[in-house]
Amino acid sequence: MGKKEFTVSPTSPPPSGAGNETFLVSSSVSALRDLKRKVVMTHFDDQTTNADEVFGDWVSEKLTKELSRRSSQILFIDYQLVKEFLERRQVALTDLENPKTLHLLNEVFGIHALMVGQLSGPYVFTTKSAKDQDITASAIIKIEMRMMDPLSGKTLKNLSASNPIVASKEKGTFPEERAKAKAIDLTINDISKALSRELDNLKWFCRVAKVEGEEIYINAGKLTGLKIGDMMEVFSPEGLGDSTELKGKIQISSFFGIDASMGRLIDGKKPDVNDILKLAKTKGT
């Protein structure tokens, strides 16, 4: 709530093209010192104990904000825009973890990971004093997460966390609700520490979005952390540059939109659409 967002056209050049796809990124990750990993955080599968209470969306948003606070290297793509994109492509959300869908999201949005979460609880426990006047409440909640690789479609990491029940103890006014809130905050704090480390360690790359004459359009730009003058190595899409031959080098020449850039071939063979780009050298400012 109250989160400022920007619209980004990652895979299309300026208005000469048609049918631009857009996505939103949180303004809370505006620092440009590090190259950012683009991540989609889905709304959690909510297995709460009370059908009248839905925590999944709220918890995923709180976790997104906490991860943005912890790391300057994570750029969250708005989940609602991903859903709308898939609807336009007639791809069901149940196929979100399908390797073909993940690969499509990488091509269009440039994502480095898809985060899928499941929420269990909160389970609330109450006790009363001898005079039944003071109620003490405690709560426990569990978050389980999978980090999905968009290139291979495989699970990179399984993570889980739950809060110590004694740490959530509350009494006085509305103790049950305050115990739930404390349990959620404690669990998010715990899992975000491990998750931010995993996301920061992901290999960074971007893609060639379009080749038009001498101009090469790239689905990453200033917001991601690229600079004018940066040299990018070009690889075929297979292998993420680990075992494939270097095809050439591109130098970033300009930015456009919110997070896209243009470059020119400096050495080697002209790239193809969807070729992988990795940072080779940073010259610019």
C-alpha positions in Angstrom: 0.0 0.0 0.0 1.3 3.4 -0.9 4.1 1.9 -3.0 5.3 4.1 -5.8 5.9 2.3 -9.0 7.3 2.9 -12.5 6.3 1.5 -15.9 9.1 -0.1 -17.9 9.3 -1.4 -21.5 12.1 -4.0 -21.3 12.0 -5.6 -24.7 10.9 -3.0 -27.2 12.7 0.0 -28.7 11.2 3.5 -28.8 7.8 4.0 -30.4 8.9 2.6 -33.9 7.8 -0.8 -32.7 4.3 -2.0 -31.9 2.8 -3.9 -29.0 5.2 -2.9 -26.3 4.9 -5.1 -23.1 5.3 -3.2 -19.8 6.0 -4.1 -16.3 6.3 -2.2 -13.0 9.3 -2.1 -10.7 9.4 -0.8 -7.1 11.0 2.7 -6.6 12.5 1.4 -3.4 15.3 -0.1 -5.4 16.7 3.0 -7.0 20.3 2.7 -6.0 22.4 2.1 -9.1 25.8 1.0 -7.7 25.2 -2.7 -8.2 23.7 -4.6 -11.1 20.3 -5.7 -10.0 18.7 -9.1 -10.3 15.1 -8.9 -11.5 12.7 -11.0 -9.4 9.0 -11.9 -9.5 7.5 -12.5 -6.1 4.2 -14.3 -6.5 1.3 -13.9 -4.0 1.6 -16.7 -1.5 -0.6 -19.8 -1.5 -2.6 -18.9 1.7 -3.4 -21.9 3.9 -4.7 -19.9 6.9 -6.6 -21.4 9.7 -9.5 -18.9 9.3 -11.3 -18.7 5.9 -12.3 -15.1 6.7 -8.7 -14.0 6.9 -6.4 -13.9 3.9 -2.7 -13.1 4.7 -1.0 -14.4 1.5 -1.0 -11.2 -0.5 -0.1 -9.0 2.5 2.8 -11.2 3.6 4.3 -11.4 0.1 4.2 -7.6 -0.1 5.8 -7.2 3.3 8.5 -9.6 2.4 9.1 -7.8 -0.9 9.6 -4.5 1.0 11.9 -6.1 3.6 14.1 -7.6 0.8 14.2 -4.3 -0.9 15.4 -2.7 2.3 18.1 -5.3 2.9 19.6 -5.4 -0.6 20.3 -2.9 -3.3 20.8 -5.7 -5.9 17.1 -6.8 -6.2 14.7 -5.3 -8.6 11.1 -6.5 -8.1 8.8 -6.8 -11.1 5.2 -6.2 -10.2 3.3 -9.4 -10.0 0.0 -7.9 -11.3 1.7 -6.9 -14.5 3.1 -10.4 -15.0 -0.4 -11.8 -14.5 -1.9 -9.4 -17.0 0.8 -10.3 -19.5 0.2 -14.0 -19.1 -3.6 -13.4 -19.5 -2.9 -11.6 -22.8 -0.9 -14.6 -23.9 -3.6 -16.9 -22.7 -1.2 -18.6 -20.3 -2.9 -19.9 -17.1 -1.4 -18.9 -13.8 -1.3 -22.6 -13.0 1.4 -22.9 -15.6 3.5 -20.1 -14.0 6.2 -22.7 -13.0 6.2 -24.4 -16.3 9.7 -24.2 -17.9 8.3 -22.6 -21.1 6.4 -19.9 -19.1 9.5 -19.2 -17.0 11.6 -18.9 -20.2 9.1 -16.5 -21.7 9.2 -14.3 -18.5 12.9 -14.2 -18.8 12.8 -13.1 -22.4 10.2 -10.5 -21.9 10.9 -9.2 -18.4 14.5 -10.2 -18.0 13.8 -12.0 -14.7 16.5 -13.9 -12.9 14.3 -15.7 -10.4 10.6 -16.5 -9.7 9.8 -16.7 -6.0 6.8 -19.0 -5.0 5.6 -19.0 -1.5 3.3 -20.9 0.8 1.9 -19.6 4.1 0.7 -21.8 7.0 -1.0 -20.3 10.0 -1.0 -18.1 11.9 -2.0 -20.5 14.7 -3.0 -18.6 17.8 -2.8 -19.8 21.4 -4.5 -18.0 24.3 -4.4 -18.3 28.1 -6.4 -16.5 30.8 -5.5 -15.4 34.3 -7.2 -17.0 37.3 -9.8 -14.2 37.3 -10.4 -14.4 33.5 -9.5 -10.7 33.1 -6.1 -10.7 31.4 -5.7 -12.7 28.2 -2.2 -13.6 26.9 -1.9 -14.7 23.3 0.9 -16.2 21.3 1.0 -17.1 17.6 3.2 -19.1 15.2 3.3 -18.9 11.4 5.4 -20.8 8.8 6.6 -19.5 5.4 7.9 -21.9 2.8 9.5 -20.7 -0.4 10.9 -22.0 -3.7 13.4 -20.0 -5.9 12.8 -21.0 -9.5 15.4 -20.6 -12.3 13.7 -19.1 -15.4 16.3 -20.6 -17.8 16.2 -24.2 -16.6 12.8 -24.3 -15.0 14.3 -26.0 -12.0 14.2 -25.2 -8.3 17.4 -23.4 -7.2 16.6 -23.3 -3.5 14.0 -24.3 -1.0 13.7 -22.0 2.1 11.4 -22.1 5.1 11.1 -20.1 8.4 8.8 -20.0 11.4 8.9 -17.8 14.5 9.7 -18.8 18.1 6.2 -18.9 19.7 7.4 -17.4 22.9 8.7 -14.3 21.1 5.2 -13.5 19.8 3.6 -13.3 23.3 1.2 -10.3 23.7 -1.3 -9.3 26.4 -3.6 -6.3 27.0 -5.7 -4.9 24.2 -6.3 -7.1 21.2 -3.5 -9.6 22.1 -4.5 -12.1 19.5 -4.2 -9.7 16.6 -0.9 -8.2 17.9 0.5 -11.7 18.4 -0.3 -12.6 14.8 1.4 -9.4 13.5 4.5 -10.1 15.6 4.7 -13.7 14.4 4.5 -12.5 10.8 7.2 -9.8 11.4 9.5 -12.2 13.1 9.2 -14.8 10.4 9.6 -12.4 7.5 12.7 -11.0 9.2 14.2 -14.5 9.5 13.5 -15.7 6.0 14.5 -12.4 4.3 18.0 -12.7 5.7 18.6 -16.0 3.9 16.6 -15.1 0.8 18.5 -11.8 0.2 21.8 -13.7 0.3 20.5 -16.2 -2.3 19.2 -13.5 -4.6 22.3 -11.4 -4.4 24.4 -14.4 -5.4 22.4 -15.1 -8.6 24.4 -14.8 -11.8 23.6 -11.5 -13.5 22.7 -11.3 -17.2 20.4 -9.6 -19.6 19.2 -10.2 -23.2 19.2 -8.8 -26.7 15.7 -7.6 -27.3 15.9 -6.5 -30.9 18.5 -5.9 -33.6 17.8 -3.1 -36.0 20.6 -2.1 -38.4 23.6 -1.1 -36.3 21.5 -0.6 -33.2 21.1 -3.3 -30.6 18.3 -3.0 -28.1 18.8 -4.5 -24.6 16.3 -5.4 -21.9 18.2 -3.7 -19.1 19.4 -0.2 -18.6 20.0 2.5 -16.1 17.7 1.3 -13.3 19.4 -2.1 -13.5 22.7 -0.4 -12.9 24.3 -0.3 -16.4 26.3 2.7 -17.4 27.1 4.4 -20.7 30.4 2.9 -22.0 29.9 -0.5 -20.3 31.1 -3.4 -22.4 28.9 -6.4 -22.7 30.0 -9.9 -23.8 27.6 -11.7 -26.1 26.8 -15.5 -25.8 24.2 -17.8 -27.3 21.2 -18.4 -25.0 22.4 -21.9 -24.0 24.6 -22.2 -21.0 24.4 -18.6 -19.8 28.0 -18.0 -21.1 29.5 -20.7 -18.9 30.4 -23.2 -21.6 29.5 -21.4 -24.8 31.8 -19.5 -27.1 32.0 -15.7 -26.9 30.2 -14.3 -30.0 31.2 -10.7 -29.7 31.2 -7.5 -27.6 28.7 -4.7 -27.4 29.2 -1.2 -25.9 26.3 0.6 -24.2 25.7 3.9 -26.1 22.5 5.2 -24.7 19.4 4.6 -22.5 15.7 4.8 -23.3 12.5 4.3 -21.4 12.9 3.5 -17.7 15.2 0.4 -17.8 16.3 -0.3 -21.4 19.4 0.5 -23.3 21.0 0.6 -26.8 24.4 -0.5 -27.8 26.6 -1.1 -30.9 28.8 -4.0 -31.9 32.5 -3.4 -31.1 33.9 -6.8 -31.9 32.8 -10.2 -33.2 29.6 -11.4 -34.8 26.3 -9.4 -34.7 24.1 -10.8 -32.0 20.7 -12.4 -32.4 17.5 -11.7 -30.5 17.5 -13.3 -27.1 21.3 -13.7 -27.0 22.7 -13.5 -23.5 24.7 -10.4 -22.4 27.1 -10.3 -19.5 29.0 -7.3 -18.2 32.7 -7.5 -19.3 34.0 -4.1 -18.4 32.7 -0.9 -16.9 34.1 2.3 -18.4 31.3 4.8 -18.0 29.7 6.9 -15.3 
